[in-house]
Amino acid sequence: MAKIAKAESFKENYAKLQQIANQLTQTDEVDIDQLVPMVDEASRAYQICKSRLDAVEAALSQRLDKED
């Protein structure tokens, strides 16, 4: 039986983005060996957040169009 993957939440991924941004802005020297993995993680989190925002925007637009 296949497991259903839990959908990652906007909140979790937004927190990841904030954490990575803080790490990059609050340090004088970035560990170059960690930079690419951090950017990859941030990019993935951003795409998930953007996807969730787009889905919510589409759902709201659809509902608002029905009211008109």
PABA-710985 format. One line per 3 residues: number of its first residue (from 1); their letters; for each residue x negated, y negated, z negated of N, C-alpha, C. Coordinates in nm, 2 decimals, always signed. Atoms other than C-alpha are relative to their C-alpha. Layout:
// PABA-710985
NUM) a) X:Y:Z:X:Y:Z:X:Y:Z | ...
END
This chain:
// PABA-710985
1) mak) -0.08:+0.12:+0.00:+0.00:+0.00:+0.00:-0.09:-0.12:+0.00 | +0.08:+0.12:-0.01:-0.14:-0.34:+0.10:+0.04:-0.10:-0.11 | -0.02:+0.11:+0.10:-0.18:-0.61:-0.16:+0.04:-0.13:+0.07
4) iak) -0.03:+0.13:-0.05:-0.02:-0.94:-0.10:-0.08:-0.10:-0.07 | +0.09:+0.10:+0.06:-0.27:-1.21:-0.15:+0.07:-0.12:-0.05 | -0.06:+0.12:+0.07:-0.17:-1.49:-0.39:-0.04:-0.12:+0.08
7) aes) +0.03:+0.12:-0.07:-0.14:-1.81:-0.20:-0.08:-0.10:-0.09 | +0.08:+0.09:+0.08:-0.40:-2.06:-0.32:+0.08:-0.13:-0.01 | -0.07:+0.13:+0.03:-0.25:-2.37:-0.47:-0.07:-0.12:+0.04
10) fke) +0.06:+0.13:-0.03:-0.30:-2.72:-0.37:-0.08:-0.05:-0.12 | +0.06:+0.05:+0.13:-0.38:-2.81:-0.73:-0.14:+0.06:-0.02 | +0.13:-0.07:+0.02:-0.66:-2.55:-0.75:-0.11:-0.05:+0.10
13) nya) +0.09:+0.04:-0.10:-0.82:-2.65:-0.43:-0.04:-0.15:-0.01 | +0.03:+0.14:+0.02:-0.79:-3.02:-0.50:-0.10:-0.02:-0.11 | +0.10:+0.00:+0.11:-0.97:-2.96:-0.83:-0.14:+0.04:+0.05
16) klq) +0.13:-0.04:-0.05:-1.25:-2.78:-0.64:-0.06:-0.12:+0.08 | +0.05:+0.11:-0.07:-1.28:-3.08:-0.41:-0.06:-0.11:-0.10 | +0.05:+0.09:+0.10:-1.31:-3.31:-0.71:-0.12:+0.04:-0.07
19) qia) +0.12:-0.05:+0.07:-1.56:-3.09:-0.88:-0.12:-0.01:+0.09 | +0.11:+0.01:-0.09:-1.78:-3.08:-0.58:-0.04:-0.14:+0.03 | +0.03:+0.14:-0.02:-1.76:-3.45:-0.52:-0.07:-0.06:-0.12
22) nql) +0.07:+0.04:+0.12:-1.85:-3.51:-0.88:-0.14:+0.05:-0.01 | +0.14:-0.06:+0.01:-2.15:-3.28:-0.86:-0.09:-0.08:+0.10 | +0.08:+0.07:-0.10:-2.27:-3.46:-0.55:-0.03:-0.15:-0.04
25) tqt) +0.02:+0.14:+0.03:-2.22:-3.81:-0.68:-0.07:-0.02:-0.14 | +0.05:+0.02:+0.13:-2.34:-3.76:-1.04:-0.14:+0.06:-0.02 | +0.14:-0.05:+0.01:-2.68:-3.61:-0.96:-0.09:-0.08:+0.09
28) dev) +0.10:+0.08:-0.08:-2.99:-3.79:-0.84:-0.06:+0.09:+0.11 | +0.06:-0.09:-0.10:-3.12:-3.48:-0.66:+0.09:+0.12:+0.02 | -0.09:-0.11:-0.04:-2.90:-3.23:-0.48:-0.09:+0.13:+0.02
31) did) +0.07:-0.12:-0.02:-3.02:-2.87:-0.49:+0.03:+0.04:+0.15 | -0.02:-0.02:-0.14:-3.07:-2.82:-0.12:+0.04:+0.14:+0.03 | -0.04:-0.14:-0.02:-3.02:-2.44:-0.15:+0.15:+0.01:-0.03
34) qlv) -0.14:-0.01:+0.04:-2.67:-2.51:-0.29:+0.09:-0.09:+0.09 | -0.08:+0.09:-0.08:-2.57:-2.78:-0.04:+0.09:+0.06:+0.10 | -0.08:-0.07:-0.10:-2.45:-2.56:+0.24:+0.12:+0.08:-0.06
37) pmv) -0.12:-0.07:+0.06:-2.24:-2.33:+0.02:+0.10:-0.10:-0.06 | -0.10:+0.10:+0.05:-2.09:-2.64:-0.15:+0.08:-0.06:+0.11 | -0.07:+0.06:-0.11:-2.00:-2.80:+0.18:+0.10:+0.11:+0.06
40) dea) -0.09:-0.11:-0.05:-1.85:-2.46:+0.30:+0.12:+0.01:-0.09 | -0.11:-0.01:+0.10:-1.64:-2.44:-0.02:+0.09:-0.12:+0.01 | -0.08:+0.12:-0.01:-1.53:-2.80:+0.01:+0.08:+0.00:+0.12
43) sra) -0.07:+0.00:-0.13:-1.44:-2.76:+0.37:+0.12:+0.10:-0.01 | -0.11:-0.09:+0.01:-1.23:-2.45:+0.29:+0.11:-0.05:-0.09 | -0.10:+0.06:+0.09:-1.06:-2.62:+0.00:+0.08:-0.12:+0.07
46) yqi) -0.06:+0.11:-0.08:-0.99:-2.93:+0.22:+0.10:+0.06:+0.10 | -0.09:-0.06:-0.10:-0.83:-2.71:+0.49:+0.13:+0.05:-0.07 | -0.12:-0.06:+0.08:-0.60:-2.54:+0.23:+0.08:-0.12:-0.04
49) cks) -0.08:+0.12:+0.04:-0.50:-2.88:+0.09:+0.07:-0.07:+0.11 | -0.06:+0.07:-0.12:-0.44:-3.03:+0.43:+0.12:+0.09:+0.05 | -0.11:-0.08:-0.04:-0.23:-2.73:+0.53:+0.12:-0.01:-0.09
52) rld) -0.11:+0.01:+0.09:-0.02:-2.75:+0.22:+0.07:-0.14:+0.02 | -0.06:+0.13:-0.02:+0.03:-3.13:+0.27:+0.08:-0.01:+0.13 | -0.07:+0.00:-0.13:+0.13:-3.08:+0.64:+0.13:+0.08:-0.02
55) ave) -0.12:-0.08:+0.01:+0.38:-2.81:+0.54:+0.10:-0.07:-0.08 | -0.10:+0.08:+0.08:+0.54:-3.03:+0.27:+0.05:-0.12:+0.09 | -0.04:+0.11:-0.08:+0.55:-3.32:+0.51:+0.10:+0.04:+0.11
58) aal) -0.09:-0.05:-0.10:+0.72:-3.11:+0.78:+0.13:+0.04:-0.06 | -0.12:-0.04:+0.07:+0.97:-2.97:+0.53:+0.08:-0.12:-0.04 | -0.07:+0.13:+0.04:+1.06:-3.32:+0.40:+0.05:-0.07:+0.12
61) sqr) -0.05:+0.07:-0.12:+1.09:-3.46:+0.75:+0.12:+0.08:+0.06 | -0.11:-0.08:-0.05:+1.32:-3.17:+0.85:+0.12:-0.03:-0.09 | -0.11:+0.03:+0.08:+1.54:-3.23:+0.55:+0.05:-0.14:+0.01
64) ldk) -0.05:+0.14:-0.02:+1.55:-3.61:+0.60:+0.07:-0.01:+0.13 | -0.07:+0.00:-0.13:+1.64:-3.56:+0.96:+0.14:+0.05:+0.00 | -0.13:-0.06:+0.02:+1.93:-3.34:+0.86:+0.10:-0.10:-0.06
67) ed) -0.08:+0.10:+0.07:+2.06:-3.62:+0.64:+0.05:-0.11:+0.08 | -0.04:+0.12:-0.09:+2.07:-3.88:+0.92:+0.11:+0.04:+0.08
END
